[in-house]
Amino acid sequence: MRARNLAKLTAAMILTTPLMATQAMAQTGFFSETLQIAMAAPTILPPPAGWRAPAPTQPASCKSGEICRIGLRSYRYQTPEGWDGKTPLPVLIHYHGRKRNSAHVLRNPKVADPAHTHGALLVAPDGIDGDWAHQGDEQRDVLLTDLIVADLQRRLPINRDRVILSGFSNGGAMAARVACARGDAYFGYLPIAGDLRTTEPTDCVGGPARVLQVHGRTDVVYKPPLGKSPPKDLPFWRQLSGCQETPDARKDFHVYQCRFWSSCDGVGAAGVCLHKYGHILPKSWLPFALGRMLDIMDAPKTAATSE
């Protein structure tokens, strides 16, 4: 446990300001370990005469569309059109694909338009060299996500209970990694054409989560989790959230064939939609998925329909 805490602390210190590293140290239990060492020390020297604690560091100003800095890391955000500047906003954090960046996300109408339509704050983190640390038990960019949300709370009125994470391809895998690590600490997750690899550890400490994913049946980059036949099970996320084996609802519409599980443990819920295409983000996906998630993922109670 101590080794894991120190690993998290090291990652946090790499990507944060001193103030945020201090917060990370508190979360990892570093302070409690340090306190035990300090209490065992024979002498604790007083601070020099005239010394004063430094004032809390305020985040550097950044406006909608501009780069926001957190230590050596960065992100951008975009407020919805017509926002009054006061009403707390739901948040959509979208992780870009490999070799992309936050500017690409804000310019992508397949992501930006649905966020604005649903009155959500669109947030786009930047990976290191266009990539995300989503493999295995990697925590670097999970911690980055936590720090971005904390930073947003200092800058803007956001609805902390309505923070949704999505991403495409490599970014979809990153959204899945946070779901694995944080569970219901965030409201829901929308991995798009990306997921945890089957060869990766599946000891997800976050517990039950709301996960709705979409994949192309002919995707050869991230193969669909259920193969090419209509889904009869959602092995990993369904089991993580303690959902029953049989879907509660089915919905076939447009190019999608969807199955939903809502009879799960706690806040857990699972859903998967497949389409006939390959490694793409269909234009119609986020308008549907984000709307459904903001509606607390209430699964439709009707039988399969065609729209």
N, C-alpha and C positions, 0 to 999 in steps of 0.2 A: 504493500500500500504506500509506504513512504517513497519507494522508487517511482511509483506511478505519479504521486503528487509532485515530486521533484521534476519529473519529465514534463508534466503539465505546466509547472512554474517556469521551466526553461523556455518552453514554447511561448508562454504568455509574455515573458520578458523580451523575447525577440520581436514580437509584433505589437507591443504596446508602449504607451508612455509610462513614466515612473508611477503616476497616479493609478493607472489601470493595472499595472503590474502588481501594485499594492493590493488592489481589489482581488486580483487573481490569487495572490498569496493567501488572502483571507479565506477564499473559497476552497483552496486545496488543503487547508489545515496547516500550512507552512508556519503561520504565526504561533499556533499552539505548540508545535515542535520547538520553535525558536524560544518560546517563553520558558519551556522546561529547561532548556540549556541555560538561559539567562538566570533563572532562579537558582541554578546550581552553581553559578559563578560566585566567587568570594566577594567581588567588589563591582559595583556599577557606578561608573563615573558620571557626575552631573554634567549637563551641557555647559559650554563656555558662557562666561558672563555676557549678557546682552543678546544672547542667541534667541531668535524667535522662529517658531515653526513657519515654513513657507505657506503662502496662501494657496488654496486649492487651485489646481490648473483648470482653466476654462478651455473648452474645445475651440480651436481656430474656426473662424467663421467660414461657412460654405453655403452657397445658395443652391436652389433646385437646378440640377444639371451640372453642377461644378464638382470637382474632386474634393472629397472629405478625407482628412488624414487621421489615422489612428496609429501613432508611432510610425513604423516603416510601411504600414499597409494602407489601403485606400478603398473607397467605395463612392458611388454616386447615388443620389436619390432624385425622384421626380414627383412633384405634388400633382394631384389631379386638377384638371381644369375646373374653374368655378369654386374651388375650395375657399371657405371663408377665413382660413388662417387660425381658427379657434377650435372647430369641431375635431375631436380625436379621430384619427384616421386608422382604418385597418391597414395592415402592411403586407405587401407581397415582396419577399426577398427572392430574387431570381439569380441563380448561379449560371454564368455564361459557359459555353462549350469550350473545348480545348483550343488554345491559341487565340481566343477572343478576349474581350475586356468589357468593363462596365459601360463604355460608350456604345458598344454594339447593342447591348441589351436595351438601353434607353432609345435607340433608333429603330429597334425592331417592332413593327406594328403588331406582330403576332403576340407580343408580350405587353407592350406599352398600352395599346388600345384597350384590351380587356381590363387592365389595372385601372385606367382612367374611367372606363364605363362603370365599374363597380365602386368608384370613389376610393380607391386604395392608393396608398403611398407606394410607389415602385422603388425598390432598393436593389442596387446591383453591386455586389462586392467584386473586387479584383483579385484573381488568383495570382500566385507567384509565377512569373514567366508564362502566364496564360493557362496555368494548370492548378488542379486542386489536390489536396492531400486527403484522399478518401479511402485509401487502402487500409485493410486490417483494422487495428485499433488506433489509427492515427487521429490525433486530437487538435492539431495545429489550426485547421480552418473551422473546426467546431467551436473552438475558443474565439476565433475571429468573429464568428456569427454572434456569439454572446456579447462581445464587446461592441459590435455595430449596433445591436439593439439597445444596449445601455447608452451608447453615444446618441442615438436617435432620440431617446427619452429626454436627454438634456437639451436637444435642439428644437424638437417639435412636439406638439400634442399628438401622441399616437395611442391607439387602443392596444395595450400590451396583451390583452386576451384574444386578439384577432391577428396574430402574426402567422403568416402562411409562407412556407418555403417551397420553391419550385426550382427547376433547372433542366437544361437540355443536355443530353449525352453525358459527357464527363460531369457537367453541372448537375444532371439528374442523379448521378451516383453520389455527388456531394450532398444533395438534399436527402438522399437515402441514408448517408452516413450520419447526418445530424439527427434524423429520425431514430436511428439505432442508438445513438448516444444520449439523446435528450427526451425522447418519447413525448409525453404530453406537456413538456415545458413550453412547446410551441403548439399553436392551435391545430395545424395540419400540414401535410406534406404532399407535394404533387410532382414526383419524379417523372420526367419525360424522356423516353428512349434512353434510359440509364437506370442502373440499379446496383445493389451490392453484388459483387461477383460470387458465384457459388463456391469458389475456392477460398473465400475469405472467412475469417472467424465470424460466427453468428451469435456471439454472446453479447446481446444488446442490453446494456444496463439501463436504458431509458424506460423500458417497460412499454405498456400498450400505447399505441399512437393511431392517429387518423391518417391513413395513407391511401391515396388514390393515384394510381399510375396508369400510363398509357404507353403502348408499344406497337410497332409495326410488325406484322406477321413475317415480312420478308427482311427484317432488319438483320444485318450480318455483323454490325458493330457491337451492339448490345442485344443479344438474342432475346426474344420474348420469353418471359418466365414460365410460360405454360406450353411452349411449343407452338405448332401451327394449327392445332385443332382448337375448337371452341373450349374455353376454360371450364374445367370442372373443379378446380381447386386453386387456391392462391397460397402455395406452400409456406413461404417464409412469413410474410406480413400477417397473413390470416392466423397462423399459429402464434406469432409473437403477441398478438392482441387477444388471444384466447377466443377467437371467433369459431362458431360452429362450422362444420364442414360444408353444409349445404348453403348456397347463397340465399339471402333473404329476398333479393329482388334481381331482376334482369331487365335490361333496357337496351334495345337495339335501335339505333337511330343514325341517320346520316351515313357516315362510313364506319361507325363504331359498333362493336358488340361488347356490351358491358355486363359485369356481374358485381354485385355489392353484398357485403357482409356487415350487418349492423348489430347482430346479437353477439356481442363480444364483452370482454372484461373492461370495467371502468369506462373510460372515454374511447376505448379502442374501436376502430372501424376500418374496414379494408374494401378496396375496390380496384378492379382492373378493367381497362378497356383496350381492345385490340382493333387495329385497322389494317387494311390490305396493303398499305404502302411499306416503305423501308425506313431508313434512319432519318426521320423528318419530324418537325413540329407542325402538325396540321393547324391551319389558320383557325379552325373552329374549336380547337381543343380548350384553350384557356378560358374563353368566354363561358363555356359549359362548366369546366372543372372548378374555376375560381368561384363562379356563382353558386355551385353546389356546395363547395366548402364553406363559403360565407353563410350559407343557409344551414350550417351545422351538420352537413352531410346527412340530412334526413333521406334515407333510401326510399325510392318510390314504392308504394305498396301494391301497385298494379302488376299484372303479368307482363311478359315481354311485349313491347310495342315497336312499331316501325314508324319513323318520322321522315 
